[in-house]
């Protein structure tokens, strides 16, 4: 059985952190692989705009250089991204 590719999601975390990456969850432990902090959305129509269309020329992403791990209770919301827009 092939390993399922993780969904790309924008994740809104406690204390104002907004990140994007390859989502996975085991029990209450969550992680984002190849994660970036979304420092500036760079949109006129909110996070949904970059979820569908990928980063704009005004979006600022800061790579974390690895995996970000967090507890599920720290998650405020997630937004599924159109994968080909983020590759």
C-alpha positions, 0 to 999 in steps of 0.5 A: 500500500502506497503512503498517502501524500499529506494535504497542504493546509493553511493552519491558523494557530493560537497567538496569531501564527499562520502557517502553511505546509503538508498536514499530518496528525497522529492522535492529538499530535499535529505537524506541518512538513515543509512548513512556512510561516505566512508573514504577509498574506498579500491578498485582497480577498483573505486567506481563501484567495491564496488557498485556491490560487497559491501565494501572490506576488505580495505574499511573504512566506518564511520557511521554517526549514523543517517540520513544525509540531503542535498539539491539536488544541492549539489549532484555531482553524485549517484551510485546505489548499489547492495542491497544484497552486502550492507546488 
